[in-house]
């Protein structure tokens, strides 16, 4: 069976894959948000280092086999350095709670991308405060 790529016109994305989400995740990374690569994480490959075509738009990958990512990058440290973690809505809320933030403080919206972006901004702002 041939792989069937994600179709943004008909498939429902597990997370919003737009550029704003990716750039905010990159800002979170720069704040030093701790992340240990593991199965179940979505990651963005901004430098297009992974040669197999991404299953999702925007060079987004899902870590299903951590050994495969270690094979590509050489180590967990290299994965962390080269890729950008895209926390899901659930992971972003858990991160807020872990950092003493109230995830309910964000404005609820009918747009899932905007809500995820608000959670990312809440985390980013808290992590950049002195």
Secondary structure, DSSP 8 states (H G I E B T S, - for coil): -------TTTS--SS---HHHHHHHHHHHHTT------TT-EEE-TT----S--SBGGGEEE-S-HHHHHHHHSSHHHHHHHSEEE--HHHHHHHHHHTT--GGGS---S-HHHHHHHHHHHHHHHHH--
